[in-house]
Amino acid sequence: MKYFYAIVHKDEGSAYGVTFPDLPGCFSAADDMEDVVPNAVEAMELWLEDQAEPDASDVATVRERAANDLAQGAFLIAVPRMTTSGKLTRVNLSLDMGTLAAIDAAAKGRGLTRSAFVVEAARNEIQGKH
């Protein structure tokens, strides 16, 4: 997993605006702070559907490139880029029996396998969609 850094702007009376220095033309917005990262993830994924994935700049480089924005109150966020390899790997997890029963019940209620449910929950947590 890698991260693309994004600049978050917030003017009084407006939504949070998000731009990606490494992804020209990719932007997002959110009315609430808790939606900034999930919305940015969605915008990034949509942008990457139509583009070759560039290298992600390190935070120091992005901070330097965004110095004017940062001086005016903007801030940086790390937006996680999760990819799938298509290759499944068996893992061994240790869980409390009660937690496992809750996972199994929730997975069954959603028509998912235990594995699919755990993967979806992990993805949602990493991408801030909780």
trRosetta pair geometry for C-beta under 8 A, 3 or more apart (Angstrom, degrees):
i j d omega theta_ij theta_ji phi_ij phi_ji
1 80 5.9 -6 178 -164 121 100
1 81 6.6 162 -163 75 69 58
1 82 5.5 -19 -115 -98 106 65
1 83 7.6 179 -100 17 58 74
1 126 7.5 -91 -141 -176 160 143
2 56 5.2 172 149 16 124 145
2 80 7.9 149 88 -152 30 55
2 81 5.2 -14 70 55 76 112
3 56 6.3 146 85 168 45 157
3 78 4.1 -11 -171 -172 144 99
3 79 6.2 134 -160 61 77 42
3 80 5.7 -43 -99 -96 79 47
3 81 6.6 174 -100 7 23 86
4 20 5.7 13 148 -147 125 121
4 22 5.6 -128 -148 57 105 128
4 23 6.5 31 -176 -21 151 118
4 44 6.2 164 50 -131 141 141
4 56 4.9 -125 -92 -122 65 113
4 78 7.8 140 69 -159 32 54
4 79 5.1 -29 66 64 82 102
4 81 5.9 70 -12 -39 97 119
5 20 7.7 140 89 -139 43 72
5 21 7.1 -5 86 32 90 107
5 22 7.5 91 48 -2 72 115
5 56 7.4 119 0 -176 75 102
5 57 6.7 -74 31 76 112 91
5 59 5.6 134 -76 -107 149 66
5 62 4.1 -171 84 44 140 177
5 76 5.3 -7 -173 -167 110 115
5 77 7.1 158 -153 78 61 38
5 78 5.9 -35 -98 -100 71 58
5 79 7.3 159 -104 13 17 83
6 18 5.0 21 158 -173 134 99
6 19 6.4 163 -162 80 86 32
6 20 4.9 -47 -104 -88 89 70
6 21 7.8 179 -117 2 41 73
6 28 7.9 -3 -168 34 155 111
6 40 5.5 -143 23 -152 168 139
6 76 6.9 143 74 -153 40 63
6 77 5.3 -20 61 60 93 88
6 79 5.3 46 -9 -21 119 123
7 18 7.1 156 78 -151 47 51
7 19 5.2 -15 56 61 98 87
7 20 7.8 -177 16 -82 75 24
7 21 6.8 75 -16 -37 110 95
7 62 7.7 -162 -56 172 90 107
7 66 5.0 -177 -89 -132 128 142
7 69 5.2 21 -166 121 141 157
7 70 7.7 -107 -133 -60 107 77
7 74 5.2 17 -178 163 98 135
7 75 7.6 153 -153 80 58 25
7 76 6.2 -38 -98 -96 54 65
8 16 5.5 -12 -167 -175 104 108
8 17 7.1 149 -157 77 50 47
8 18 5.4 -17 -100 -97 71 77
8 36 6.0 14 -117 -160 136 139
8 74 6.1 162 77 -164 47 80
8 75 5.4 -20 56 64 102 75
8 76 7.3 163 10 -103 87 13
8 77 5.7 55 -29 -11 121 111
9 16 7.2 148 73 -164 46 55
9 17 4.4 -17 60 62 100 102
9 18 7.7 -166 20 -71 73 31
9 19 7.5 26 -6 3 110 102
9 69 6.7 -85 -83 -161 100 112
9 73 7.9 81 -142 94 62 87
9 74 4.9 -34 -90 -103 66 106
10 14 6.9 180 -160 78 52 91
10 15 7.9 -99 -122 129 76 29
10 16 5.0 -27 -86 -106 98 70
10 17 7.3 178 -74 19 45 72
10 73 7.2 -97 57 131 81 112
10 74 7.7 146 12 -107 68 58
11 14 4.4 36 66 27 91 129
14 17 7.3 -13 135 -29 122 103
15 29 4.5 60 116 178 136 109
15 30 6.1 166 -178 75 106 26
15 31 5.1 -64 -117 -87 98 51
16 29 6.4 154 79 -158 56 58
16 30 4.9 -15 56 60 108 83
16 31 7.5 -175 13 -92 84 5
16 32 8.0 -57 3 80 120 13
16 33 6.6 106 -43 -96 150 54
16 36 5.1 -48 106 -97 151 109
17 27 6.8 -15 -174 -172 88 112
17 28 7.7 152 -161 85 45 47
17 29 5.4 -21 -103 -102 58 87
18 27 6.2 152 84 -162 62 61
18 28 4.2 -11 59 61 118 90
18 29 6.7 -166 14 -76 83 36
18 30 7.4 35 -17 1 118 97
18 36 6.3 138 -62 -164 130 87
18 39 7.1 148 20 99 142 103
18 40 4.8 -96 148 -94 163 106
18 43 7.1 154 87 43 120 152
18 77 7.5 -44 -128 40 116 125
19 26 7.4 126 -153 88 54 63
19 27 5.1 -19 -97 -106 69 91
20 23 3.8 12 101 42 133 102
20 24 8.0 -107 87 -47 86 22
20 26 4.6 -12 35 82 124 113
20 27 7.4 -149 7 -80 81 47
20 40 7.8 132 -62 -162 106 101
20 44 6.6 109 -64 -97 155 97
20 47 7.7 -167 41 56 146 168
20 79 7.5 -65 -99 29 114 144
21 57 6.7 -40 94 29 117 141
21 62 5.5 168 38 -131 142 89
21 65 5.4 102 -147 106 155 142
21 66 6.5 -114 -55 -56 136 103
22 54 5.5 -160 171 89 99 130
22 55 7.5 -112 -154 90 131 51
22 56 5.8 113 117 -127 178 52
22 57 5.4 -167 -71 0 120 97
22 62 7.6 -59 -31 -91 100 110
23 26 3.7 -12 123 22 117 137
23 44 6.5 -176 -21 -125 174 80
23 47 5.4 74 178 130 130 153
23 48 7.7 -64 -125 -63 131 80
23 51 7.5 141 -144 75 90 160
23 54 7.1 -170 -83 31 65 122
25 47 7.2 158 95 -132 86 119
26 43 5.8 130 -177 145 89 103
26 44 6.1 66 177 -100 142 55
26 47 3.9 -13 -101 -83 117 163
27 43 6.5 -94 94 -175 24 151
28 36 7.7 123 109 -159 120 55
28 39 4.6 152 174 133 128 97
28 40 4.7 -159 45 -92 153 54
28 42 7.1 117 -115 67 133 86
28 43 3.8 -135 -68 -17 108 150
28 44 7.9 -49 -36 -29 130 72
29 39 6.8 -77 72 146 30 149
30 33 7.4 121 109 -98 124 14
30 35 3.8 -178 -155 97 127 100
30 36 4.6 -140 41 -80 146 52
30 38 7.9 104 -98 61 140 81
30 39 4.6 180 -68 17 108 150
30 40 8.0 -64 -25 -33 123 80
31 35 6.7 31 47 47 64 141
32 35 4.9 83 67 7 85 106
32 36 7.9 -123 101 -31 49 76
33 36 5.7 -26 -161 -13 44 117
34 128 7.6 -170 -176 173 65 110
35 38 5.7 -67 -153 53 53 106
35 39 5.2 49 154 -22 86 114
36 39 6.3 -68 -148 41 19 105
36 40 6.1 19 157 -20 62 113
36 77 6.5 161 130 -39 121 169
37 40 5.5 -56 -142 38 30 113
37 41 6.3 37 157 -24 65 102
37 77 6.2 -138 -88 167 88 142
37 79 6.4 180 -146 -111 76 76
37 127 7.0 176 139 173 101 51
37 128 3.7 68 93 29 125 163
38 41 5.6 -50 -148 31 32 114
38 42 6.6 31 154 -17 64 104
38 127 6.1 82 -110 142 68 89
38 128 4.8 -130 -52 95 79 96
38 129 4.7 111 -114 -83 123 75
39 42 5.6 -53 -151 36 34 113
39 43 6.4 34 152 -18 66 105
40 43 5.7 -53 -145 38 32 110
40 44 6.1 34 155 -20 65 108
40 77 6.8 147 21 90 171 133
40 79 4.7 -114 127 -108 121 132
41 44 5.8 -58 -148 38 27 111
41 45 6.3 27 156 -19 65 107
41 79 5.9 -173 -77 -168 64 101
41 80 6.8 -3 -104 60 113 74
41 127 4.6 68 -115 -158 173 107
41 128 7.0 169 -16 42 133 100
41 129 7.6 -91 56 -46 147 105
42 45 5.9 -55 -146 36 29 110
42 46 6.4 26 156 -16 64 107
43 46 5.9 -58 -149 39 30 109
43 47 6.2 31 154 -20 66 108
44 47 5.7 -55 -146 36 30 112
44 48 6.2 25 157 -16 66 110
44 79 5.7 149 -30 136 154 140
44 81 6.7 -108 140 -93 138 92
45 48 5.9 -58 -144 40 28 108
45 49 6.9 46 151 -37 60 95
46 49 5.7 -39 -158 9 35 118
46 50 7.9 6 157 2 58 100
47 50 6.9 -81 -172 44 35 92
47 51 6.1 -13 154 15 73 127
48 51 5.8 -81 -126 58 37 92
48 53 5.7 28 -145 -90 112 88
48 81 7.7 110 -53 -138 163 117
51 54 7.7 -29 142 -23 119 88
53 81 7.9 126 -149 -178 128 149
56 81 7.3 -163 -61 10 139 140
57 61 4.2 -113 179 86 115 129
57 62 5.1 138 99 -52 122 87
57 65 7.6 19 133 4 168 139
58 61 5.2 94 58 8 73 103
58 62 7.3 -147 97 -2 36 90
59 62 5.7 -58 -145 42 35 109
59 63 5.9 40 155 -24 69 107
59 76 6.8 122 -149 137 94 156
59 78 7.4 -45 -86 -82 114 104
60 63 5.6 -52 -144 36 29 114
60 64 6.4 31 154 -20 63 105
61 64 5.8 -55 -151 35 30 111
61 65 6.3 24 154 -14 65 108
62 65 5.7 -57 -145 41 33 109
62 66 5.9 11 161 -2 68 116
62 76 6.3 111 118 -124 122 137
63 66 6.1 -70 -139 50 24 97
63 67 7.0 61 153 -72 59 71
63 70 6.8 23 -154 -41 71 159
63 76 6.5 -70 -85 -35 78 151
64 67 6.0 -11 -161 -42 33 108
66 69 4.6 -53 -174 47 86 116
66 70 5.4 89 123 -28 93 100
66 74 6.8 -105 171 97 116 132
66 76 6.8 136 70 -74 156 104
67 70 5.7 -58 -142 40 29 111
67 71 6.2 32 158 -23 65 107
68 71 5.7 -55 -149 33 29 113
68 72 6.7 16 155 -9 62 110
69 72 5.9 -70 -155 43 31 104
69 74 3.9 -23 156 35 94 147
70 73 7.9 177 -171 38 29 11
70 74 5.5 -82 -84 71 40 87
70 75 6.9 82 -123 -97 80 39
70 76 7.3 -18 -92 -31 114 92
80 126 5.4 -96 92 155 168 98
80 127 5.9 -121 63 -91 116 63
82 123 6.3 -156 85 -129 169 90
82 126 6.4 89 -58 106 133 141
82 127 7.0 -83 1 -60 126 107
93 118 7.8 -159 -3 -152 166 158
95 99 4.9 -122 176 86 105 117
95 100 4.6 125 103 -60 127 95
95 103 7.4 -28 172 0 163 142
96 99 4.2 85 63 6 92 108
96 100 6.9 -163 88 -9 46 85
97 100 5.6 -54 -147 37 32 113
97 101 6.4 34 154 -21 65 103
98 101 5.7 -51 -148 34 32 112
98 102 6.5 32 152 -18 64 105
99 102 5.6 -55 -150 37 33 111
99 103 6.3 35 151 -21 66 104
100 103 5.6 -50 -147 35 33 113
100 104 6.3 32 155 -18 65 106
101 104 5.8 -54 -147 38 31 111
101 105 6.3 30 155 -19 65 106
102 105 5.8 -53 -145 37 31 110
102 106 6.2 27 157 -15 65 108
103 106 5.9 -60 -146 41 27 107
103 107 6.0 28 156 -20 65 110
103 114 6.1 66 132 -142 111 89
103 117 6.0 148 -175 109 87 136
103 118 6.7 21 -160 -70 134 89
104 107 5.7 -54 -142 37 28 112
104 108 6.2 29 158 -19 63 107
104 114 5.9 -23 -96 -92 72 105
105 108 5.8 -55 -147 36 28 111
105 109 6.3 29 154 -19 63 109
106 109 5.7 -55 -148 37 31 113
106 110 6.5 14 157 -6 64 110
106 117 6.3 129 100 -157 96 142
107 110 6.1 -70 -151 46 29 100
107 112 4.5 -99 -159 81 79 91
107 113 6.4 -30 176 128 132 15
107 114 5.3 -134 -5 -90 175 44
107 116 7.0 123 -145 69 110 86
107 117 3.6 -96 -95 -38 101 148
108 111 7.6 37 -174 -73 31 27
108 112 7.8 -99 -58 52 20 60
110 117 6.7 128 57 -99 130 103
112 116 4.1 -133 -170 90 104 118
112 117 4.6 133 106 -58 132 84
112 120 7.0 -68 -142 3 164 139
113 116 4.6 94 50 8 81 102
113 117 6.9 -144 90 -6 42 87
114 117 5.8 -59 -151 36 28 112
114 118 6.4 24 156 -17 65 107
115 118 5.9 -57 -147 37 30 107
115 119 6.3 28 156 -17 65 107
116 119 5.8 -55 -146 38 30 111
116 120 6.2 30 155 -18 65 108
117 120 5.8 -57 -147 38 29 110
117 121 6.2 28 155 -18 65 108
118 121 5.7 -53 -144 38 31 111
118 122 6.2 31 156 -19 64 107
119 122 5.8 -56 -147 37 29 110
119 123 6.3 30 155 -18 64 108
120 123 5.7 -54 -145 38 30 112
120 124 6.3 30 156 -19 64 108
121 124 5.8 -55 -147 37 29 112
121 125 6.4 29 154 -19 64 107
122 125 5.7 -56 -148 36 31 111
122 126 6.2 27 156 -16 66 108
123 126 5.9 -57 -144 39 28 108
123 127 6.0 6 164 1 65 116
123 129 7.7 -4 121 40 74 124
124 127 6.3 -68 -137 51 24 97
124 129 4.2 -93 -150 76 77 100
124 130 5.5 112 140 -70 101 71
125 128 7.9 35 179 -68 25 26
125 129 7.8 -75 -45 51 21 69
125 130 5.6 39 -99 -54 58 127
